[in-house]
């Protein structure tokens, strides 16, 4: 543990924070901030009569005088960094110390798999014109870096190849950035928390190098000696932090790796620095490439209309048709991961795309409806027992479920063709549902929608016993998709 002192200050100002004291539940959520700098100019029909926006989220974990700030996604084509930061924000329990996580700093560029829609954001920290579209974002993250409680800054990147101090081959040489810890100088003045940058970086790389998947993956410390004339690095976030008297490190995983291996090395480095900073933590997954991949694929979901509509997305179909939604609800959607977003689909005026990182995992064709809020739940008999099922719930069914009739309301079980306008009171069995109407590709999840006249009250999902369900074939949902990435490094 580093024992240098850290300054203490008053309340946080700047970005809105989401505080949690323990592990997030299965439906852990991060609300997108609504004050944005990016406006998508799309027809009113697609926007549900509201403008859509993207902004970065800051999530605060734990509570202590000294804060470790972890930033992911400053460059949108580097999914290892923003994926690792997402897992840190949603799957770690900080037991002692404090960690603030920005998993999606350049969210619009993440969605578009672009290094930077308006230029490289990591080159905007020395000087920036107010006319730059990213001026508000850069100023807000600078304000966060300057906060007196922030003592250590970790900026997560994916870099090309493998950094080596001497030329070995095309992928292993001084011009590469992957598998390195970046420092701008050897150290900061005496008394600065973790200010011995070279020594701290060397200790962490030595620790992580004990857990390499392959010897080629060895980490090295890369000192850019920024003040000696590196004009590009002078513009970076990490050097801005150093100029504010804060210990700062750039963490680079190699772009030669799939996203789960990149995130594995990122989290290994982050954990090393957290231990050095005296932060105690637990995570609820194994720190292996497989464990990281499973954590990235798990707990995908989105809710609308104050949780009257919830959709699990781990095995979601490519499209969900005629989903009843109130106008304006997509802009207030709540997602289970902070790098997920609900946005109008490009070139599809009347459809919504759900993004996970730079990947579109499904699209929704909304059925815009007025809402009725007079009912919160319905009574059902499921496999012989009576239950009250709130809207937004997933109800497990082994054999049969019946929705009790409710005066003034009607039930529509999607994919169940009874020929009746109101399907309350009828036995609902999986064999009676057409599989193509399921929410999931496995054919086990079906919507039950409740209406009062033409107004929509809410829906819940039936999840039938999956032992006889067809096996879903297809992709494992990760926050990136195959495609070209920038070969540029830090």
C-alpha positions as CSV (number, residue, x, y, z in Angstrom):
1,X,0.0,0.0,0.0
2,X,1.2,3.5,-0.9
3,X,1.2,5.7,2.2
4,X,1.5,9.1,0.7
5,X,-1.3,11.4,1.8
6,X,-4.2,12.4,-0.4
7,X,-6.1,15.7,-0.2
8,X,-9.7,15.8,1.1
9,X,-12.4,18.2,-0.2
10,X,-16.1,18.9,-0.1
11,X,-18.9,17.7,-2.4
12,X,-18.3,16.5,-5.9
13,X,-19.2,19.0,-8.7
14,X,-19.4,18.4,-12.4
15,X,-20.7,15.1,-13.8
16,X,-23.6,13.4,-12.2
17,X,-22.6,10.3,-10.2
18,X,-24.2,7.0,-9.6
19,X,-23.3,5.6,-6.2
20,X,-23.6,2.0,-5.1
21,X,-22.2,0.5,-2.0
22,X,-22.3,-3.2,-2.9
23,X,-22.5,-5.5,-5.9
24,X,-25.1,-4.6,-8.5
25,X,-28.0,-7.1,-8.8
26,X,-28.7,-9.1,-11.9
27,X,-30.6,-6.1,-13.4
28,X,-28.0,-3.5,-12.4
29,X,-28.7,-0.3,-14.3
30,X,-27.0,2.9,-15.3
31,X,-29.2,5.7,-16.6
32,X,-27.9,7.6,-19.5
33,X,-27.4,11.3,-18.7
34,X,-29.9,13.5,-20.5
35,X,-27.9,16.6,-20.9
36,X,-25.9,15.8,-24.0
37,X,-23.7,17.2,-26.6
38,X,-24.7,14.8,-29.4
39,X,-28.1,15.2,-31.0
40,X,-29.2,12.8,-33.7
41,X,-31.2,14.5,-36.4
42,X,-33.9,12.0,-37.1
43,X,-37.6,12.2,-37.9
44,X,-40.0,12.6,-35.0
45,X,-41.5,9.2,-35.7
46,X,-38.2,7.5,-34.9
47,X,-37.4,9.6,-31.9
48,X,-40.7,9.0,-30.2
49,X,-41.2,12.8,-30.0
50,X,-38.0,13.3,-28.0
51,X,-34.4,14.0,-29.0
52,X,-31.9,11.3,-28.2
53,X,-28.6,12.0,-26.5
54,X,-25.4,10.4,-25.5
55,X,-23.1,11.5,-22.7
56,X,-20.5,9.8,-20.5
57,X,-21.5,8.3,-17.1
58,X,-19.5,8.5,-13.9
59,X,-20.1,5.7,-11.4
60,X,-18.8,6.0,-7.9
61,X,-17.8,2.9,-5.9
62,X,-16.9,3.0,-2.3
63,X,-16.1,6.0,-0.1
64,X,-12.7,7.3,1.0
65,X,-10.6,10.5,0.9
66,X,-8.4,9.2,-1.9
67,X,-10.1,8.3,-5.1
68,X,-8.8,6.2,-8.0
69,X,-10.4,7.5,-11.3
70,X,-10.6,4.9,-14.1
71,X,-11.4,6.1,-17.6
72,X,-12.4,3.9,-20.6
73,X,-13.6,4.7,-24.1
74,X,-11.8,7.9,-24.8
75,X,-11.1,6.4,-28.3
76,X,-14.2,4.5,-29.6
77,X,-12.3,1.8,-31.5
78,X,-10.7,0.3,-28.4
79,X,-13.3,-2.1,-26.9
80,X,-10.9,-3.8,-24.4
81,X,-10.6,-0.6,-22.4
82,X,-14.3,0.3,-22.2
83,X,-15.3,-3.3,-21.7
84,X,-12.9,-3.6,-18.7
85,X,-14.1,-0.3,-17.3
86,X,-17.7,-1.5,-17.6
87,X,-17.0,-4.7,-15.6
88,X,-15.2,-2.7,-13.0
89,X,-18.3,-0.4,-12.7
90,X,-20.9,-3.2,-12.5
91,X,-19.2,-6.4,-11.2
92,X,-16.8,-5.2,-8.4
93,X,-17.6,-4.5,-4.8
94,X,-15.2,-1.9,-3.3
95,X,-14.8,-2.8,0.3
96,X,-12.2,-0.3,1.3
97,X,-11.2,2.8,-0.7
98,X,-13.0,4.7,-3.5
99,X,-13.0,4.2,-7.2
100,X,-14.8,6.4,-9.7
101,X,-15.3,4.9,-13.1
102,X,-16.0,6.6,-16.5
103,X,-16.6,3.6,-18.8
104,X,-17.9,5.5,-21.8
105,X,-16.1,8.8,-22.1
106,X,-16.5,9.1,-25.9
107,X,-19.8,7.3,-26.1
108,X,-20.8,8.5,-29.6
109,X,-17.5,7.2,-31.0
110,X,-17.9,3.9,-29.2
111,X,-21.3,3.4,-30.8
112,X,-19.8,4.2,-34.3
113,X,-16.6,2.2,-33.7
114,X,-14.6,5.3,-34.5
115,X,-11.3,6.5,-33.0
116,X,-13.1,9.9,-32.8
117,X,-16.1,11.2,-34.6
118,X,-14.7,14.7,-34.1
119,X,-11.0,13.9,-34.1
120,X,-9.0,12.1,-31.4
121,X,-10.3,13.1,-28.0
122,X,-7.0,12.1,-26.4
123,X,-5.4,15.0,-28.3
124,X,-7.6,17.7,-26.9
125,X,-6.3,18.2,-23.3
126,X,-3.7,20.9,-23.9
127,X,-5.9,23.4,-25.7
128,X,-9.3,23.2,-27.3
129,X,-11.5,25.7,-29.1
130,X,-15.0,26.2,-27.7
131,X,-16.4,25.5,-31.1
132,X,-15.2,21.9,-30.9
133,X,-18.3,19.6,-30.5
134,X,-16.5,17.8,-27.7
135,X,-15.5,20.9,-25.8
136,X,-18.1,20.3,-23.0
137,X,-17.1,16.7,-22.6
138,X,-13.4,17.4,-22.3
139,X,-14.0,20.3,-19.9
140,X,-16.1,18.0,-17.6
141,X,-13.6,15.2,-17.5
142,X,-10.9,17.8,-16.8
143,X,-12.9,19.1,-13.9
144,X,-13.3,15.5,-12.6
145,X,-9.5,14.9,-12.9
146,X,-8.8,18.1,-11.0
147,X,-11.2,17.2,-8.1
148,X,-9.1,17.3,-4.9
149,X,-10.1,13.8,-3.9
150,X,-8.8,12.2,-7.2
151,X,-5.3,11.0,-6.5
152,X,-4.7,8.4,-9.2
153,X,-5.9,8.4,-12.8
154,X,-5.9,5.2,-15.0
155,X,-6.7,5.7,-18.7
156,X,-7.5,2.4,-20.5
157,X,-6.5,1.9,-24.1
158,X,-6.0,-0.8,-26.7
159,X,-2.7,-0.4,-28.6
160,X,-1.3,-2.0,-31.7
161,X,1.1,-4.9,-31.5
162,X,3.5,-5.3,-28.5
163,X,5.6,-2.5,-27.1
164,X,9.3,-3.4,-26.9
165,X,12.1,-1.0,-26.1
166,X,14.2,-2.4,-29.0
167,X,13.1,-3.5,-32.4
168,X,12.4,-7.2,-32.7
169,X,10.0,-7.5,-35.6
170,X,7.0,-5.8,-37.2
171,X,4.7,-6.3,-34.2
172,X,7.2,-6.0,-31.4
173,X,9.1,-2.7,-31.5
174,X,9.3,0.8,-29.9
175,X,6.5,2.1,-32.2
176,X,3.9,-0.3,-30.9
177,X,1.8,0.5,-27.8
178,X,0.1,-2.8,-26.9
179,X,0.9,-4.6,-23.6
180,X,2.5,-1.6,-21.9
181,X,2.0,0.7,-19.0
182,X,2.5,4.3,-20.2
183,X,4.1,7.0,-18.0
184,X,4.9,10.6,-19.0
185,X,7.9,10.9,-16.7
186,X,9.8,9.1,-14.0
187,X,8.0,10.7,-11.2
188,X,6.2,13.6,-9.5
189,X,7.4,15.8,-6.6
190,X,8.0,14.1,-3.3
191,X,4.8,13.7,-1.3
192,X,2.4,13.2,-4.2
193,X,0.3,10.0,-3.8
194,X,1.9,7.2,-5.9
195,X,4.0,9.9,-7.5
196,X,7.0,7.5,-8.1
197,X,5.5,6.7,-11.5
198,X,8.3,4.5,-12.9
199,X,8.5,2.5,-9.7
200,X,4.7,2.0,-9.4
201,X,4.4,1.0,-13.1
202,X,7.3,-1.5,-12.7
203,X,5.7,-3.1,-9.7
204,X,2.4,-3.5,-11.4
205,X,3.8,-4.9,-14.6
206,X,5.9,-7.4,-12.7
207,X,2.8,-8.6,-10.9
208,X,0.7,-9.0,-14.0
209,X,3.6,-10.7,-15.8
210,X,3.2,-13.5,-13.3
211,X,-0.2,-14.3,-14.9
212,X,0.4,-14.1,-18.6
213,X,-1.6,-16.3,-20.9
214,X,1.4,-16.6,-23.3
215,X,5.0,-15.3,-22.9
216,X,4.5,-13.0,-25.9
217,X,2.0,-11.0,-23.9
218,X,4.7,-9.7,-21.5
219,X,4.1,-6.2,-20.3
220,X,6.7,-3.4,-20.3
221,X,6.8,0.1,-18.9
222,X,6.9,2.8,-21.7
223,X,8.1,6.2,-20.6
224,X,7.3,8.7,-23.2
225,X,9.3,11.5,-21.5
226,X,6.5,13.8,-22.6
227,X,7.9,17.1,-21.4
228,X,11.1,16.5,-23.4
229,X,9.3,17.3,-26.6
230,X,6.6,14.7,-27.3
231,X,4.1,17.1,-28.9
232,X,1.4,14.5,-29.3
233,X,1.5,13.2,-25.8
234,X,1.5,16.7,-24.4
235,X,-2.2,16.8,-25.6
236,X,-3.2,13.6,-23.8
237,X,-5.5,13.0,-20.8
238,X,-2.7,11.4,-18.8
239,X,-0.3,14.2,-19.2
240,X,-3.1,16.7,-18.3
241,X,-3.5,14.8,-15.1
242,X,0.3,14.8,-14.4
243,X,0.3,18.6,-15.0
244,X,-2.4,18.8,-12.3
245,X,0.0,17.0,-9.9
246,X,-1.9,13.7,-10.1
247,X,-0.3,10.3,-10.6
248,X,-1.5,9.0,-14.0
249,X,-0.9,5.9,-16.1
250,X,-2.0,4.8,-19.5
251,X,-2.9,1.1,-19.6
252,X,-2.5,-0.6,-23.0
253,X,-3.8,-4.0,-23.9
254,X,-2.9,-5.3,-27.4
255,X,-5.2,-5.0,-30.3
256,X,-4.0,-8.4,-31.5
257,X,-6.3,-9.9,-28.9
258,X,-10.1,-10.6,-28.8
259,X,-12.0,-8.3,-26.5
260,X,-12.2,-10.7,-23.6
261,X,-8.4,-11.2,-23.5
262,X,-7.8,-7.4,-23.8
263,X,-10.3,-6.8,-20.9
264,X,-8.5,-9.6,-18.9
265,X,-5.2,-7.8,-19.1
266,X,-6.8,-4.4,-18.4
267,X,-8.4,-5.7,-15.3
268,X,-5.2,-7.4,-14.2
269,X,-3.4,-4.1,-14.5
270,X,-6.2,-2.1,-12.8
271,X,-6.3,-4.5,-9.9
272,X,-2.6,-4.2,-9.5
273,X,-2.9,-0.4,-9.2
274,X,-5.9,-0.6,-6.9
275,X,-3.9,-2.8,-4.5
276,X,-1.0,-0.4,-4.7
277,X,-3.4,2.4,-3.8
278,X,-4.7,0.5,-0.8
279,X,-8.1,-0.3,-2.3
280,X,-9.7,-3.6,-1.2
281,X,-12.3,-5.2,-3.5
282,X,-14.1,-8.3,-4.6
283,X,-15.5,-9.3,-8.0
284,X,-18.2,-11.9,-8.7
285,X,-16.5,-13.5,-11.7
286,X,-13.1,-15.3,-12.2
287,X,-10.3,-13.2,-13.6
288,X,-9.5,-15.4,-16.6
289,X,-10.2,-14.7,-20.2
290,X,-13.1,-17.1,-20.1
291,X,-14.5,-15.6,-16.9
292,X,-14.2,-12.1,-18.3
293,X,-16.0,-13.2,-21.5
294,X,-18.8,-14.7,-19.6
295,X,-19.2,-11.6,-17.5
296,X,-19.3,-9.4,-20.6
297,X,-22.0,-11.6,-22.1
298,X,-24.1,-11.9,-19.0
299,X,-26.8,-9.6,-17.5
300,X,-27.8,-7.8,-20.7
301,X,-31.1,-6.1,-20.4
302,X,-33.1,-2.9,-21.0
303,X,-36.3,-1.6,-19.4
304,X,-38.7,1.1,-20.6
305,X,-41.6,3.0,-19.2
306,X,-40.5,2.9,-15.5
307,X,-39.9,-0.9,-15.8
308,X,-43.3,-1.7,-17.2
309,X,-41.4,-3.2,-20.1
310,X,-38.3,-5.3,-19.5
311,X,-36.3,-7.2,-22.2
312,X,-33.5,-9.7,-21.4
313,X,-31.0,-9.5,-24.2
314,X,-28.5,-12.3,-23.7
315,X,-30.1,-14.4,-26.4
316,X,-32.3,-11.8,-28.1
317,X,-33.7,-12.2,-31.6
318,X,-32.3,-9.8,-34.2
319,X,-35.6,-7.9,-34.2
320,X,-38.6,-7.5,-31.8
321,X,-41.7,-6.4,-33.7
322,X,-44.6,-4.2,-32.5
323,X,-43.3,-3.7,-29.0
324,X,-45.8,-1.3,-27.2
325,X,-44.0,1.7,-25.9
326,X,-45.1,5.2,-24.8
327,X,-43.6,8.0,-26.9
328,X,-40.5,9.4,-25.3
329,X,-39.7,6.2,-23.4
330,X,-36.6,5.2,-25.5
331,X,-34.8,8.4,-24.4
332,X,-35.3,7.3,-20.8
333,X,-34.5,3.7,-21.2
334,X,-32.5,2.0,-18.4
335,X,-29.8,-0.4,-19.5
336,X,-27.9,-3.0,-17.5
337,X,-24.5,-1.9,-18.6
338,X,-23.3,1.7,-19.1
339,X,-22.0,1.1,-22.6
340,X,-25.5,0.1,-23.8
341,X,-27.8,2.6,-25.5
342,X,-31.2,2.8,-27.2
343,X,-31.0,4.9,-30.4
344,X,-32.9,5.4,-33.6
345,X,-31.6,3.0,-36.2
346,X,-29.7,4.7,-39.0
347,X,-31.7,4.7,-42.3
348,X,-34.6,3.1,-40.5
349,X,-36.9,6.0,-39.5
350,X,-39.4,4.0,-37.4
351,X,-37.1,1.5,-35.7
352,X,-34.9,1.6,-32.6
353,X,-31.5,-0.1,-32.3
354,X,-30.2,-1.4,-29.0
355,X,-26.4,-1.0,-28.9
356,X,-23.9,-2.8,-26.7
357,X,-20.6,-1.0,-27.2
358,X,-20.2,-0.7,-31.0
359,X,-22.5,-3.7,-31.7
360,X,-26.2,-3.5,-32.5
361,X,-27.7,-6.5,-30.7
362,X,-31.3,-6.1,-31.7
363,X,-33.7,-3.6,-33.3
364,X,-37.2,-2.8,-32.1
365,X,-40.2,-1.8,-34.2
366,X,-42.3,0.2,-31.7
367,X,-46.0,0.3,-31.4
368,X,-46.4,3.8,-29.9
369,X,-49.2,3.7,-27.3
370,X,-50.7,6.0,-24.7
371,X,-50.0,4.6,-21.2
372,X,-52.4,3.6,-18.5
373,X,-50.9,3.7,-15.0
374,X,-53.8,2.5,-12.9
375,X,-52.6,-1.1,-12.7
376,X,-49.2,-2.2,-11.4
377,X,-49.5,-6.0,-11.5
378,X,-51.7,-8.9,-12.5
379,X,-52.8,-12.1,-10.7
380,X,-51.9,-15.4,-12.3
381,X,-52.1,-19.1,-11.5
382,X,-48.7,-20.6,-12.6
383,X,-48.2,-24.4,-12.3
384,X,-51.0,-24.6,-9.8
385,X,-50.0,-21.8,-7.5
386,X,-51.3,-18.2,-7.4
387,X,-48.9,-15.3,-7.7
388,X,-49.1,-11.5,-8.2
389,X,-46.8,-10.6,-11.1
390,X,-45.7,-7.0,-11.4
391,X,-45.1,-5.6,-14.9
392,X,-41.5,-5.9,-16.1
393,X,-41.0,-9.3,-14.4
394,X,-39.9,-12.6,-16.0
395,X,-42.1,-15.4,-14.8
396,X,-40.8,-19.0,-14.9
397,X,-43.3,-21.5,-16.1
398,X,-42.9,-25.3,-16.1
399,X,-46.2,-26.2,-17.7
400,X,-49.2,-23.8,-17.6
401,X,-50.0,-20.3,-16.6
402,X,-53.4,-18.5,-16.5
403,X,-53.8,-14.7,-16.2
404,X,-56.8,-13.9,-14.0
405,X,-59.4,-11.7,-15.6
406,X,-59.3,-8.1,-14.5
407,X,-62.3,-5.8,-15.1
408,X,-61.6,-3.2,-17.7
409,X,-58.4,-4.8,-18.9
410,X,-57.6,-7.3,-21.6
411,X,-54.6,-9.6,-22.1
412,X,-52.7,-10.3,-25.3
413,X,-50.3,-13.2,-25.2
414,X,-47.9,-12.6,-28.2
415,X,-47.6,-15.7,-30.4
416,X,-50.6,-17.4,-28.8
417,X,-53.5,-17.4,-31.3
418,X,-56.7,-18.1,-29.5
419,X,-58.9,-16.1,-31.8
420,X,-60.0,-14.0,-28.8
421,X,-59.4,-10.4,-28.2
422,X,-58.9,-11.0,-24.4
423,X,-56.8,-14.0,-23.6
424,X,-57.1,-13.7,-19.8
425,X,-58.3,-16.9,-18.1
426,X,-57.0,-19.2,-20.9
427,X,-54.3,-21.8,-20.2
428,X,-51.0,-20.7,-21.7
429,X,-48.6,-23.5,-22.6
430,X,-45.4,-23.3,-24.5
431,X,-46.6,-25.7,-27.2
432,X,-49.4,-23.3,-28.1
433,X,-47.0,-20.4,-28.9
434,X,-45.5,-19.9,-32.3
435,X,-41.7,-19.9,-31.7
436,X,-41.1,-17.0,-34.2
437,X,-42.8,-14.6,-31.7
438,X,-40.4,-15.4,-28.9
439,X,-38.1,-12.6,-27.5
440,X,-35.2,-15.0,-27.5
441,X,-33.7,-17.1,-30.2
442,X,-34.2,-20.2,-28.1
443,X,-37.9,-19.9,-28.2
444,X,-38.5,-19.8,-24.5
445,X,-39.5,-16.2,-23.7
446,X,-42.9,-14.8,-24.7
447,X,-44.6,-11.4,-24.1
448,X,-47.9,-11.1,-22.2
449,X,-49.2,-7.6,-22.8
450,X,-52.0,-5.9,-20.8
451,X,-54.2,-3.1,-22.2
452,X,-57.0,-0.9,-20.9
453,X,-59.0,-0.2,-24.0
454,X,-56.3,1.1,-26.5
455,X,-53.9,2.2,-23.8
456,X,-51.0,0.0,-22.8
457,X,-50.6,-0.9,-19.1
458,X,-47.5,-3.0,-19.2
459,X,-46.1,-6.4,-20.0
460,X,-44.4,-9.4,-18.3
461,X,-42.5,-12.3,-19.9
462,X,-43.2,-16.0,-19.7
463,X,-40.0,-18.1,-19.6
464,X,-41.0,-21.7,-20.3
465,X,-39.0,-24.7,-19.2
466,X,-36.1,-24.7,-21.6
467,X,-35.2,-28.4,-21.5
468,X,-37.1,-29.1,-24.6
469,X,-36.4,-25.8,-26.3
470,X,-34.6,-25.7,-29.6
471,X,-30.9,-24.8,-29.2
472,X,-30.2,-21.3,-30.3
473,X,-27.4,-21.0,-32.8
474,X,-25.5,-17.9,-33.5
475,X,-23.3,-15.2,-32.0
476,X,-22.1,-14.7,-28.5
477,X,-23.0,-11.2,-27.7
478,X,-19.9,-9.1,-26.8
479,X,-19.5,-5.3,-26.9
480,X,-17.5,-5.3,-30.2
481,X,-18.0,-6.7,-33.6
482,X,-15.4,-7.9,-36.2
483,X,-14.1,-5.1,-38.4
484,X,-11.1,-2.8,-39.0
485,X,-9.7,-0.9,-36.1
486,X,-7.3,2.0,-36.0
487,X,-3.6,0.9,-36.0
488,X,-2.7,4.0,-34.1
489,X,-1.7,3.5,-30.5
490,X,-2.0,5.7,-27.5
